[in-house]
């Protein structure tokens, strides 16, 4: 499209909106630097490992601590990290990669990166979906920073590599049961092979945990315990915990129970030994926690698992923590060492007790997710879920934080849930996944929901599952699969409103494929159905969708009329998301039609709205469009300012929509 001459009237009118645009551009700032402090609490009394601590003190960009389970790898890494925190003024990152979890599901690198980027101050909607883009953003944020990154319990080098910062200003400590030779070969990582404690260090551990007086009172028994625990820190810790909580028992009694054991029996024996000194309620709680879905548990979920009031559940959790069977984690969370969990999973528990407890905790997660989703989407109609709200989530920030904290547990809960809960969890997570741009998780949860829908009496369950699967596939660029699921949704449901929603999503599929005429057909069909069914919100959005595709086909007057109708409806409905999208469409129409002042006004309105709702990608795109529009109005300074802001956001996102036109915003639109 050729640029039209800019007359004096246009310049005056453009200046009238200049303040709005400049305020809008100035409003955005990259997040202030964040120095995360993610290290777990300082480990309990620590002794030994002097050589290893000194080795870690010798600076190396990547350090790999290797050893068998229970040897004290995490203990060493976290202890050293706390001792040397002053070396890392820009922060400390920590993640449990769950490489050897009894559940068999290691943490995906993408999920760890998302957590790190969020801890570094990147808004969730600005985090890219693609792993390579996430890793690039992460490396950019850590460039020239002094940050410690602790990657605990890694499965293999492939899981670790995306989490390595670029350059040599940061330090990485990896722990694993495997040697991770690829890290040594490719990154010259320093390798620390952790062996069992020697007699002196093992003796020092017992002194630190039991006190010098008790150890000195029975040196023969202490020598036996040191020998029988074979230098394993986990065994020494559990033995010491038991002895500390039973101060009246002589140490010779503890040593007698460990005699005649070979090494493979050691851990199971000392754990069994702990259980024998517990009440039946404590033993049941320990076994149940091993079956709870997800990597950790908070107090409310544990209370439902145990079927106890919060106060009594807290006492049980503290008892198990004191016995070294549970680990207290940040945020009042509790988790188990992999070896402890594997042991607890094998404990005998009546099937009915385990099944009922699992049902209770899954129902807790589903009801709480329902509560959080209703806070985030108060006006969204959704299927009925019976259950009182189990948590208080008074506002949007609290609800989003709850989803962030429990997300891994919700995904795990869906896999063991009954059919109604499995479907409903997908529904409740759907908007959260969109806001956080967790497209692969959205796809996985709706696949599970589709399988569950076969067993439900709700006639719309399977249709909706196909529709949301189609949407997830659209977002991931899998258009053939998207079309299959959306056509299945049309085929299965007799409900015209469900048909309309499927048509709207099919319109997106065909537009992404470059067929705007076919997209317009589906969007028009959706509008006709929504109008007949009296669905005002969906009707307003369909008018906007039709306006967009009509503009793409060159009929700007018709497109503008549809979008203005949409704008009026959204105002009546007080729908800020719909208003933002429609203002953006009207800007698109004005710019394509050469009506640049009109485009400037609408893009400015859209920019303000997108910022308010934290839509970083749409903010970047709108700034890019504003740059083109300013250039068309012969306003190079404003064009450069808008484009510079857009570039900053694109870099944060790790996404550039058109890399071949990196300076397109500085020239008149064509």
C-alpha positions in Angstrom: 0.0 0.0 0.0 1.4 3.4 -1.0 1.9 6.1 1.7 -0.5 9.0 1.3 0.7 12.6 1.7 0.4 13.9 5.2 -1.4 17.3 5.3 -1.4 19.9 8.1 -4.7 18.7 9.4 -3.4 15.2 9.8 -0.3 16.5 11.6 -2.5 18.5 14.1 -4.7 15.6 14.7 -1.8 13.3 15.1 -0.3 15.7 17.7 -3.7 15.4 19.6 -3.1 11.8 20.3 0.7 12.2 20.8 0.5 12.5 24.6 -1.6 9.3 24.8 0.9 7.4 22.7 3.9 8.7 24.6 2.4 7.9 27.9 1.6 4.4 26.6 5.1 3.8 25.4 6.7 5.3 28.5 4.5 3.2 30.7 6.3 0.0 29.8 9.6 -0.8 31.5 11.6 -4.0 31.6 11.3 -5.6 35.0 13.8 -4.4 37.6 16.7 -6.8 38.2 15.7 -9.5 40.6 18.1 -11.4 42.8 16.3 -14.7 43.6 17.1 -16.6 46.8 15.8 -20.1 46.1 18.1 -22.2 48.2 16.4 -24.6 50.5 16.9 -24.2 54.3 20.4 -24.8 55.6 20.8 -28.6 56.1 20.8 -29.9 59.6 24.1 -30.3 61.5 26.8 -30.8 59.0 30.2 -32.5 59.4 32.9 -33.8 57.2 33.3 -33.3 53.4 36.1 -30.8 54.1 38.0 -31.9 50.9 34.9 -31.6 48.8 34.0 -28.2 50.2 37.5 -27.0 49.4 37.2 -28.4 45.9 34.0 -26.5 45.3 35.7 -23.4 46.6 38.1 -23.6 43.6 36.0 -21.7 41.1 34.7 -23.7 38.1 31.7 -22.7 35.9 30.1 -26.2 36.1 30.5 -28.7 39.0 29.0 -32.2 39.0 28.6 -34.0 42.3 28.1 -37.7 41.6 27.2 -40.5 44.0 24.7 -43.1 44.9 21.4 -42.4 46.5 21.6 -41.3 50.2 25.3 -40.4 49.9 24.7 -36.7 50.8 25.0 -35.0 47.4 22.2 -32.5 48.0 23.4 -31.9 51.6 26.8 -31.0 50.3 25.6 -28.8 47.4 23.1 -26.8 49.6 25.6 -26.5 52.5 28.3 -25.1 50.3 25.8 -22.8 48.6 24.8 -21.3 51.9 28.5 -21.0 53.0 29.4 -19.0 49.8 26.3 -17.0 49.2 28.2 -13.7 49.3 30.0 -14.8 46.1 26.7 -14.6 44.3 25.2 -11.2 44.9 22.9 -11.5 41.9 21.0 -14.4 43.3 20.8 -18.2 43.8 18.6 -20.5 41.8 17.6 -24.0 42.9 15.6 -26.7 41.3 14.9 -30.4 42.1 15.0 -32.0 38.7 13.5 -35.2 40.1 15.7 -37.4 37.9 15.3 -40.5 40.1 11.8 -40.0 41.5 10.0 -43.3 42.3 7.2 -41.9 40.1 9.5 -42.2 37.1 8.7 -38.6 35.9 11.7 -36.3 35.8 11.0 -32.6 35.7 11.0 -31.3 32.1 13.7 -28.8 31.3 11.0 -26.4 30.0 9.3 -26.4 33.4 12.5 -25.7 35.2 13.4 -22.9 32.9 10.0 -21.3 33.2 10.4 -21.3 37.0 13.9 -19.8 36.7 12.7 -17.1 34.3 9.8 -16.2 36.6 12.2 -16.0 39.6 14.4 -13.7 37.5 11.5 -11.3 37.1 10.1 -12.2 33.7 6.3 -12.0 33.6 4.7 -15.4 32.9 3.1 -14.3 29.7 6.5 -13.1 28.4 8.1 -16.5 28.8 8.4 -18.2 25.4 6.9 -21.7 24.7 9.9 -23.0 22.8 12.7 -24.5 24.8 15.4 -23.0 22.7 13.9 -19.5 23.1 13.5 -20.0 26.8 17.1 -21.0 27.1 18.2 -18.0 25.0 16.3 -15.6 27.2 17.7 -17.3 30.4 21.3 -16.9 29.1 20.7 -13.3 28.2 19.3 -12.5 31.6 22.3 -14.1 33.3 25.0 -12.6 31.0 27.6 -10.9 33.2 25.7 -11.7 36.3 27.1 -13.6 39.4 24.4 -16.2 40.0 24.6 -19.6 41.6 22.5 -22.3 39.9 22.0 -25.5 41.8 20.5 -28.3 39.6 19.7 -31.1 42.1 19.0 -34.7 41.2 19.6 -34.5 37.5 18.6 -37.5 35.3 21.1 -36.9 32.5 23.1 -34.2 30.7 20.3 -33.6 28.2 18.0 -32.4 31.0 20.8 -30.1 32.4 22.1 -28.5 29.2 19.3 -25.9 28.6 19.7 -24.8 32.3 23.4 -23.9 31.9 24.1 -20.1 31.7 26.3 -18.8 29.0 29.7 -17.3 29.9 31.7 -18.0 33.0 30.5 -15.4 35.5 27.9 -17.8 37.0 28.5 -21.0 38.8 26.5 -24.2 38.4 26.4 -27.1 40.8 24.7 -30.3 39.5 24.0 -33.4 41.6 23.2 -36.8 40.1 23.5 -40.5 40.6 25.0 -40.7 37.1 28.4 -39.4 36.0 27.0 -37.1 33.3 30.1 -37.5 31.1 28.7 -35.3 28.4 28.9 -32.3 30.7 32.5 -33.1 31.4 33.3 -33.5 27.7 31.3 -30.6 26.3 31.6 -28.0 29.1 34.8 -29.1 30.9 32.7 -29.6 34.1 34.5 -30.5 37.3 33.6 -33.9 38.5 33.3 -34.7 42.3 32.7 -38.4 43.0 31.2 -38.5 46.5 32.0 -41.5 48.6 30.7 -42.6 52.0 31.9 -40.9 55.1 35.2 -42.1 56.6 35.1 -43.1 60.3 36.1 -39.7 61.6 33.5 -37.8 59.6 30.8 -40.3 60.5 31.7 -39.9 64.2 31.6 -36.1 63.8 28.0 -36.4 62.3 26.8 -38.3 65.4 28.5 -35.8 67.7 26.8 -32.9 66.0 23.4 -34.6 66.1 23.5 -36.3 69.4 25.7 -34.0 71.4 29.3 -34.6 72.7 28.2 -35.8 76.1 25.9 -38.6 74.9 28.5 -39.8 72.3 31.3 -39.7 74.9 29.2 -41.7 77.4 29.2 -44.8 75.2 32.1 -44.8 72.8 31.8 -48.5 72.0 28.2 -48.2 70.9 29.1 -45.1 68.8 31.9 -47.0 67.1 29.5 -49.8 66.3 27.0 -47.4 64.8 29.7 -45.7 62.7 30.7 -49.1 61.4 27.2 -50.5 60.9 25.9 -47.4 59.0 28.9 -47.9 56.6 29.4 -44.2 56.3 26.0 -43.5 54.5 24.8 -40.0 55.5 21.1 -40.9 55.1 21.5 -43.9 57.4 23.5 -41.9 60.0 20.9 -39.2 59.9 18.0 -41.5 60.4 19.8 -43.4 63.2 20.7 -40.1 64.9 17.1 -38.8 64.6 15.7 -41.9 66.2 18.3 -41.8 69.0 17.6 -38.1 69.6 13.9 -38.6 69.9 14.4 -41.4 72.3 17.0 -40.0 74.7 16.3 -42.7 77.4 17.4 -45.6 75.2 21.0 -46.6 75.3 22.9 -46.3 72.0 23.9 -50.0 72.4 20.2 -50.9 71.7 20.3 -49.0 68.4 23.5 -50.7 67.4 22.3 -54.2 68.3 19.4 -53.8 65.8 21.8 -53.0 62.9 24.1 -56.0 63.3 24.3 -58.7 60.7 22.9 -56.5 57.9 24.5 -56.3 54.5 24.7 -52.9 52.7 21.5 -53.3 50.5 19.4 -53.9 53.7 20.8 -50.9 55.6 18.5 -48.1 54.4 15.3 -50.2 54.6 16.3 -51.4 58.0 16.9 -48.0 59.6 13.7 -46.7 58.0 11.8 -49.7 59.3 13.4 -49.1 62.6 12.1 -45.5 62.6 8.6 -46.7 61.9 8.6 -49.2 64.8 9.1 -46.3 67.2 6.1 -44.4 65.7 2.4 -44.6 66.4 0.0 -46.3 64.0 -1.3 -42.9 63.0 2.3 -41.7 62.1 3.0 -44.9 60.1 -0.2 -44.5 58.1 0.5 -40.9 57.4 4.0 -41.8 56.2 2.7 -44.4 53.9 0.0 -42.2 52.5 2.4 -39.3 51.8 4.3 -41.7 49.5 1.2 -42.1 47.4 0.2 -38.4 47.2 0.3 -37.1 43.6 3.1 -34.7 42.8 6.6 -33.9 44.1 5.5 -32.3 47.4 2.5 -31.5 49.5 1.2 -28.5 51.5 -0.6 -28.6 54.8 -4.2 -28.3 53.4 -3.7 -31.1 51.0 -1.9 -33.3 53.6 -4.9 -32.7 56.0 -7.3 -34.0 53.4 -5.0 -36.9 52.6 -4.9 -37.8 56.4 -8.6 -36.9 56.9 -7.6 -34.8 59.9 -8.0 -31.1 61.0 -5.1 -28.9 60.0 -3.6 -28.7 63.5 -3.4 -32.5 63.9 -2.0 -32.9 60.3 0.7 -30.3 61.1 1.7 -32.3 64.2 2.1 -35.5 62.1 4.1 -33.7 59.4 6.4 -32.3 62.1 6.8 -35.7 63.7 7.9 -37.2 60.4 10.2 -34.3 59.7 11.8 -34.8 63.1 12.4 -38.4 62.3 14.2 -37.4 59.1 11.5 -39.2 57.0 10.2 -35.9 55.5 12.0 -32.8 54.3 10.6 -29.4 55.1 10.8 -27.2 52.0 10.3 -23.5 51.3 6.7 -22.2 51.5 5.6 -24.7 54.2 5.9 -27.6 51.8 6.9 -31.2 52.6 8.7 -33.7 50.4 10.5 -37.1 50.6 13.9 -38.1 49.6 13.6 -40.5 46.7 14.9 -43.5 48.7 12.6 -42.8 51.5 9.6 -42.5 49.1 10.5 -45.7 47.4 10.6 -47.4 50.8 7.3 -45.9 51.9 5.6 -46.8 48.7 6.3 -50.5 49.4 4.7 -50.4 52.9 1.6 -52.5 53.4 -1.5 -50.4 53.5 -5.1 -51.6 53.2 -6.2 -50.9 49.6 -9.4 -49.2 50.9 -7.4 -46.8 53.1 -5.1 -45.9 50.2 -7.9 -45.5 47.7 -10.0 -43.4 49.9 -7.1 -41.1 50.9 -6.1 -40.7 47.2 -9.7 -39.8 46.4 -9.8 -37.2 49.1 -6.7 -35.5 48.1 -7.6 -35.5 44.4 -11.0 -34.1 45.3 -9.2 -31.4 47.3 -7.0 -30.4 44.3 -10.0 -30.4 42.0 -12.2 -28.3 44.3 -9.4 -25.9 45.0 -8.7 -25.6 41.3 -12.3 -24.9 40.7 -12.2 -22.2 43.3 -9.1 -20.6 41.8 -10.6 -20.7 38.3 -13.8 -19.0 39.5 -11.7 -16.2 41.0 -9.8 -15.8 37.7 -12.9 -16.2 35.5 -15.9 -15.1 37.6 -18.2 -14.7 34.5 -17.2 -17.8 32.6 -19.9 -20.5 32.5 -18.5 -23.9 33.4 -19.6 -27.4 34.3 -20.9 -27.9 37.8 -18.5 -29.2 40.4 -19.7 -30.3 43.8 -17.5 -29.4 46.8 -17.0 -26.7 49.2 -14.0 -24.4 48.6 -11.2 -26.0 50.5 -8.9 -22.9 50.3 -9.4 -19.2 50.6 -8.4 -17.3 47.5 -9.7 -13.8 47.9 -8.2 -12.2 44.7 -6.7 -12.7 41.3 -3.1 -12.6 42.5 -3.7 -15.2 45.2 -5.5 -17.5 42.8 -2.7 -17.3 40.2 -0.1 -17.9 42.9 -2.0 -21.0 44.1 -2.0 -22.4 40.5 1.7 -21.7 40.2 2.5 -23.4 43.5 0.3 -26.5 42.9 0.7 -26.9 39.1 2.9 -30.0 39.2 0.6 -31.6 41.8 -2.5 -30.8 39.7 -1.0 -32.5 36.7 -0.1 -35.5 38.7 -3.5 -35.6 40.4 -5.2 -35.6 37.0 -3.4 -38.8 36.0 -4.8 -40.7 39.1 -8.2 -39.0 39.2 -11.5 -40.6 38.5 -13.1 -39.7 35.2 -15.2 -36.7 36.4 -12.3 -35.1 38.3 -9.8 -35.8 35.4 -12.1 -33.9 33.0 -12.8 -31.1 35.4 -9.1 -30.5 36.2 -8.5 -30.0 32.5 -11.3 -27.4 32.4 -10.0 -25.6 35.5 -6.4 -25.5 34.3 -7.4 -24.4 30.8 -7.3 -20.6 31.4 -4.2 -20.8 33.6 -2.4 -22.7 30.9 -3.3 -20.0 28.4 -2.2 -17.2 30.6 1.1 -18.9 31.3 1.4 -20.0 27.7 1.8 -23.6 28.8 0.7 -25.0 25.5 2.1 -28.5 25.9 0.5 -28.9 29.3 -2.8 -27.7 27.8 -2.5 -30.4 25.1 -1.7 -33.1 27.7 -4.5 -32.3 30.1 -7.1 -32.2 27.3 -5.9 -35.5 25.9 -6.4 -37.0 29.4 -9.8 -35.3 29.6 -10.8 -36.8 26.2 -10.1 -40.3 27.5 -12.1 -39.5 30.6 -15.1 -38.1 28.6 -15.8 -41.6 27.2 -17.0 -42.6 30.7 -19.1 -39.5 31.5 -22.8 -39.0 31.1 -22.4 -35.3 30.2 -23.1 -35.2 26.4 -20.9 -32.1 26.0 -17.8 -33.4 27.7 -16.4 -35.2 24.7 -17.3 -32.3 22.4 -15.5 -29.8 24.6 -12.5 -32.0 24.9 -12.2 -32.2 21.2 -12.6 -28.5 20.8 -10.0 -27.6 23.4 -7.7 -30.2 21.9 -8.2 -28.5 18.6 -7.3 -25.1 20.1 -4.2 -26.5 21.8 -3.1 -28.0 18.5 -3.7 -24.6 16.7 -1.4 -22.9 19.3 1.3 -25.5 18.6 1.0 -25.2 14.8 -0.5 -28.7 14.4 -3.2 -27.6 12.0 -4.1 -30.9 10.5 -4.6 -32.4 14.0 -6.5 -29.3 15.1 -8.9 -29.6 12.1 -9.5 -33.3 13.0 -10.5 -32.6 16.6 -12.6 -29.6 15.6 -14.5 -31.5 13.0 -15.0 -34.3 15.5 -16.5 -31.6 17.8 -18.9 -30.6 15.0 -19.8 -34.2 14.3 -20.5 -35.4 17.9 -22.5 -32.6 19.4 -26.2 -31.8 18.6 -25.8 -28.5 20.5 -25.6 -25.6 18.1 -23.6 -23.4 20.6 -20.9 -26.1 20.8 -21.0 -26.1 16.9 -20.4 -22.3 16.9 -17.4 -22.5 19.2 -15.9 -25.2 17.0 -16.5 -23.0 13.9 -14.7 -20.1 15.6 -11.7 -22.3 16.3 -11.8 -23.7 12.7 -11.7 -20.2 11.4 -8.4 -19.7 13.3 -7.1 -22.9 11.8 -7.8 -21.9 8.3 -6.5 -18.4 8.8 -3.2 -19.8 10.1 -3.0 -21.9 7.0 -3.4 -18.7 4.9 -7.0 -19.3 3.7 -8.8 -16.2 5.0 -11.9 -16.8 2.8 -12.5 -20.2 4.3 -11.8 -18.7 7.8 -14.4 -16.1 7.1 -16.9 -18.8 6.2 -16.5 -20.5 9.6 -16.5 -17.2 11.5 -19.8 -16.2 9.8 -21.4 -19.5 10.6 -20.4 -19.1 14.3 -21.9 -15.6 14.4 -25.2 -16.8 12.9 -25.5 -19.5 15.6 -24.5 -17.2 18.5 -27.1 -14.6 17.4 -29.8 -17.2 17.3 -28.8 -18.6 20.6 -28.6 -15.3 22.4 -25.0 -15.6 23.4 -23.9 -11.9 23.7 -20.2 -12.4 24.7 -19.5 -14.9 21.9 -21.5 -12.9 19.5 -19.4 -9.8 20.2 -16.2 -11.8 19.6 -17.5 -13.3 16.4 -18.2 -9.8 15.0 -14.6 -8.9 15.7 -13.3 -12.1 14.2 -15.4 -11.5 11.0 -14.1 -8.0 10.8 -10.5 -9.2 10.9 -10.9 -11.7 8.1 -12.9 -9.3 6.0 -10.1 -6.8 6.3 -7.6 -9.4 5.3 -9.7 -9.9 2.1 -9.7 -6.2 1.4 -13.3 -5.1 2.2 -12.4 -2.4 4.8 -15.8 -0.7 5.1 -17.6 -4.0 5.9 -14.8 -5.0 8.2 -15.0 -1.7 10.1 -18.7 -2.0 10.5 -18.4 -5.4 12.0 -15.7 -4.4 14.4 -17.6 -1.3 15.5 -20.6 -3.5 16.3 -18.3 -5.7 18.3 -16.8 -2.7 20.1 -20.3 -1.5 21.2 -21.3 -4.9 22.4 -18.1 -5.3 24.4 -18.7 -2.0 26.0 -22.2 -3.0 27.0 -20.9 -6.3 28.4 -17.9 -4.6 30.2 -15.5 -7.1 28.6 -12.0 -5.6 28.7 -10.4 -8.5 26.9 -12.9 -8.2 24.0 -12.4 -4.4 23.9 -8.7 -4.7 23.6 -8.9 -7.3 20.8 -11.4 -5.3 18.9 -9.5 -2.0 19.2 -6.5 -3.9 17.8 -8.6 -5.1 14.9 -9.9 -1.6 14.1 -6.2 -0.4 14.1 -5.4 -3.2 11.7 -8.3 -2.1 9.4 -7.3 1.6 9.5 -3.7 0.8 8.7 -4.5 -1.5 5.8 -7.0 1.1 4.4 -4.4 3.9 4.7 -6.4 5.7 7.4 -3.4 6.1 9.6 -4.8 8.6 12.2 -7.7 6.2 12.7 -5.3 3.4 13.1 -3.2 5.4 15.6 -6.1 6.0 17.9 -7.3 2.4 18.0 -3.8 1.0 18.4 -3.2 3.4 21.3 -6.4 2.2 23.0 -5.4 -1.4 22.4 -1.9 -0.9 23.7 -3.2 0.6 27.0 -5.6 -2.4 27.4 -3.0 -5.0 26.6 -0.6 -3.6 29.1 -3.2 -3.5 31.8 -3.9 -7.2 31.3 -0.2 -8.1 31.1 -0.4 -9.4 27.5 3.3 -9.0 26.6 3.2 -10.6 23.1 0.2 -8.5 22.1 1.8 -5.4 23.5 4.9 -6.0 21.4 2.9 -6.6 18.3 0.8 -3.4 18.9 4.0 -1.3 19.4 5.3 -2.7 16.1 2.1 -1.7 14.4 2.3 1.8 16.0 5.8 2.1 14.6 4.5 1.4 11.1 1.7 3.9 11.6 4.0 6.7 12.9 6.3 6.1 10.0 3.3 6.4 7.6 2.5 9.8 9.2 6.1 10.9 8.7 6.9 10.8 12.4 10.3 9.0 12.5 11.1 9.8 16.1 7.9 8.3 17.4 8.3 5.3 15.0 11.8 4.6 16.4 10.6 4.9 20.0 7.7 2.5 19.5 9.9 0.1 17.5 12.6 0.1 20.2 10.0 -0.8 22.8 8.7 -3.6 20.6 12.2 -5.0 20.0 12.9 -5.0 23.8 9.7 -7.1 24.3 10.5 -9.4 21.4 14.0 -10.0 22.9 12.4 -10.9 26.3 10.0 -13.2 24.6 12.7 -14.8 22.4 10.3 -14.4 19.5 10.6 -12.2 16.4 7.6 -12.3 14.1 9.5 -11.1 11.0 13.2 -11.2 11.4 13.9 -10.1 7.8 12.3 -6.7 8.5 14.0 -5.8 11.8 13.9 -2.1 11.1 10.5 -2.1 9.3 9.0 0.2 11.9 11.5 3.0 10.9 10.2 3.3 7.3 6.9 4.2 5.8 4.5 1.2 5.6 4.3 -0.5 2.2 
